[in-house]
Amino acid sequence: MKKIVAIIFFAVAMLSCASKSCAQDFAINHGPYLQAVGENEATIVWTTTRPAVSWVEMAPAGKESFYAEEHTKYFETKNGNRVVNQLHKIHIAGLEKGTEYRYRIFSKEVTSYEGKRVIYGKIACTDVFRSAPLRFATSDSGKDRVSFSMVCDIHAHADTLRALLKDIRYGTTDMVFFNGDMVSSVESEQQFFDGFMQPAIDLFAKEVPVFYTRGNHETRGKFSAQFTDYFASNSGKLYYSFRQGPVFFIVLDGGEDKPDSDIEYSELACFDQYRTEQQHWLDQVLKTPECLSAAFRVVIIHIPPYGTDWHGARDIREKFVPLLNKARIDVMLCGHMHSYSYIEPIAGKLNFPILINAANTRLDVTADKDNLIIKDMDTKGVMLNSHDIKRH
Ligand SMILES: [Fe+2]
């Protein structure tokens, strides 16, 4: 008996030691994932277990070995310094539109940084020998067709997210939108990855870009301010616009749903002012040639202006809808309500339809120059509703 106890004790001690050394190893622990992929740029994000200097190496598409020649290195810099951090967010500019690229990420551990003396440790990187290099394609406003999916209100139910997004593939889906409330409040980096981002990375986000729209629940929690650093956009804000093929996308941040003074926000909310800031931006964006020349204009915002009468929805109705009513919007895609509904235009008030996605369904959207087709899909792949929106 004593011998068995000793063996078990030894095995537990060895396992504990192994897991500790594993936890202490320098490694890429989350990512990479693609952000803000545009016609001429992309941002690649990942994290490491300890501080590091990081870079991305890019290669053209094709079957030539990644080792065939040296590649340009893209570093994250801030005011001329290469950044030492555990969150790595590398912006790559100067890309060609509508072009596939292959990429590899590297992080070199910084074990000590005092004055001018920097000591480096191990290097962690993605594999290009046993598996194919990662890839992505830049967008192209001249592309004939666009295909995207949208989910929302996952509230950290990672299994639902996996079931909804298991078939997202590079080459089939151009991008995925996370339309808010992916977690119920934002407390830590770990929760951000466990709640929704790590499943997305495992399934597709290394090769298919994720575009993030903030939900009202993600404005809450002690990590809510840092949380936004894990995303990138072409405006540097959580509201932004971009063109892909025949569609001009306008992403708005609906902010909180109750008045800023509500006791639930503990005096930390300032969303009326934030929505006014977006109103001014939106007014300008809707006049751009990129927007005016698109076959379709799609608005993505978490809180719908109709279907709820709380303060956030009212403020969106007052500040955004009058501008959007004049801009030939084809559809607004929302979440927040946790159940599906399709709100038809309302004479004199709303000039476009609003589609509210449920918490356990996915919208699959394809558009060419004549039609924008939306399919509402459940976790088993059954289509529940569909809409065919004709060009204005
Ligand atoms: Fe919500």
Residues whose N, C-alpha, C, O or C-beta is under 5 A from the ligand:
A	BS01	LIG	D181 G215 N216 H217 H336
